Amino acid sequence: MVVNLRAKKRLVARVTGVGIHRVKFDSDHLDDVADAITRANIRSLITAKKIKIKSVVGTSRGRAHTKKAQKNKRGTTQGSKQGTKGARVGKKSIYVAKVRALRRLLKIAKDRKELTNPEFWVLYKKVGGNTVRNKAHLRLLMEETISKRKS
């Protein structure tokens, strides 16, 4: 006996909070589904695996990721570059990256007790004021301050 289960499907969708098209009834237990009247009956059928909820099928981003990787890779060789160094990567973003790296290095040194608090802040201000060129320069300055303190 074939029963119209559209109303049951709608009820299940409302109980579970999913769309109607994600609700699937087990074909062997259609009579049980037809007999289910209350929300509690529906929930018990879901736990008994007589009603299944299909998982969400999203849009795959794989192809998009590949295209983006290609786009980023193109035009990076010597002859293909157009625009000055400052136009391709902004001065500010370079500065921010450098300062973050140097501050991280300072914090590690302070945590290891290689620098005292006043020494740390002197170097920190130098980093923020763009006096320090790079990590090697910062290490050199740290060694100088440490040797000055020991002597």
C-alpha positions in Angstrom: 0.0 0.0 0.0 1.6 3.3 -1.1 0.9 6.2 1.1 1.5 9.9 0.3 4.2 10.8 2.9 4.7 14.4 1.8 3.1 15.8 5.0 5.4 13.4 7.1 8.4 14.7 5.2 7.4 18.3 6.0 6.9 17.4 9.7 10.4 15.7 9.8 12.0 18.7 8.2 10.4 21.0 10.7 11.4 18.8 13.7 15.0 18.4 12.6 15.4 21.9 11.1 16.6 20.8 7.7 15.1 21.2 4.2 12.5 18.7 2.8 14.9 17.4 0.2 17.4 16.2 2.8 14.8 13.9 4.5 14.9 10.2 3.3 12.6 7.4 4.5 13.8 3.8 4.7 11.8 2.0 2.1 11.4 -1.1 4.3 9.7 0.8 7.1 7.3 3.2 5.3 4.3 1.8 7.3 6.0 2.9 10.6 6.6 6.4 9.1 3.0 6.6 8.0 1.8 5.7 11.5 4.0 8.4 13.1 1.8 11.3 14.1 3.6 13.2 16.9 7.0 14.9 16.9 8.1 12.3 19.5 7.2 9.5 17.1 9.3 11.2 14.4 12.3 11.6 16.8 12.2 7.9 17.8 12.1 6.9 14.1 15.2 9.1 13.5 17.1 7.4 16.3 16.0 4.0 15.0 17.5 5.0 11.6 14.2 4.5 9.8 14.3 8.2 8.8 17.6 9.4 7.5 18.8 13.0 7.1 21.2 13.4 4.1 24.3 15.4 4.7 24.8 18.8 3.1 26.6 18.8 -0.2 28.5 22.1 -0.5 30.2 23.7 -3.5 33.7 22.3 -4.0 36.4 25.0 -3.9 39.1 22.8 -5.3 39.1 24.2 -8.8 38.9 27.7 -7.5 41.9 27.2 -5.2 43.9 25.8 -8.2 43.0 28.8 -10.3 44.0 31.2 -7.6 47.3 29.5 -7.1 48.0 29.8 -10.9 47.0 33.5 -10.8 49.3 34.2 -7.9 52.2 32.2 -9.5 52.0 34.1 -12.9 54.2 37.1 -13.6 56.7 36.5 -10.8 59.8 35.9 -13.0 62.3 38.6 -13.8 61.0 39.8 -17.2 57.3 39.6 -16.3 57.2 42.0 -13.4 55.4 45.3 -14.0 55.3 48.0 -11.4 57.9 49.0 -8.9 58.8 47.0 -5.8 56.7 49.3 -3.7 53.7 48.9 -6.0 53.8 45.1 -5.9 54.2 44.8 -2.2 53.3 48.0 -0.1 55.9 49.6 2.1 53.6 49.4 5.1 52.9 45.6 4.8 56.6 45.0 4.6 57.2 47.2 7.7 54.4 45.4 9.6 55.8 42.0 8.8 59.3 43.0 9.8 58.2 44.6 13.1 56.1 41.6 14.1 59.0 39.2 13.4 61.4 41.3 15.4 59.0 41.8 18.3 58.4 38.0 18.4 62.2 37.6 18.7 62.4 40.1 21.5 59.6 38.4 23.4 61.3 35.0 23.2 64.6 36.5 24.4 62.7 38.2 27.3 60.9 35.0 28.2 64.3 33.1 28.3 65.6 35.8 30.7 68.3 36.8 28.2 67.1 40.4 28.4 66.0 42.4 31.5 62.8 44.4 31.3 64.5 47.8 30.7 66.8 46.4 28.1 63.8 44.8 26.4 61.9 48.1 26.2 64.9 50.0 24.8 65.2 47.5 22.0 61.4 47.3 21.6 61.3 51.1 21.0 64.2 50.8 18.5 62.2 48.1 16.6 59.1 50.3 16.6 61.1 53.3 15.4 62.5 51.4 12.4 66.1 51.7 13.7 66.6 47.9 13.5 67.1 46.7 10.0 66.5 42.9 10.3 66.8 39.9 12.6 70.6 39.7 12.3 70.9 43.4 13.3 68.5 42.8 16.2 70.6 39.9 17.4 73.7 42.0 17.2 72.1 44.8 19.3 70.9 42.2 21.8 74.5 40.8 22.1 75.8 44.3 22.6 73.3 45.1 25.4 74.0 41.7 27.1 77.8 42.2 26.9 77.4 45.8 28.2 75.4 44.5 31.2 77.9 41.7 32.0 81.0 44.0 31.8 
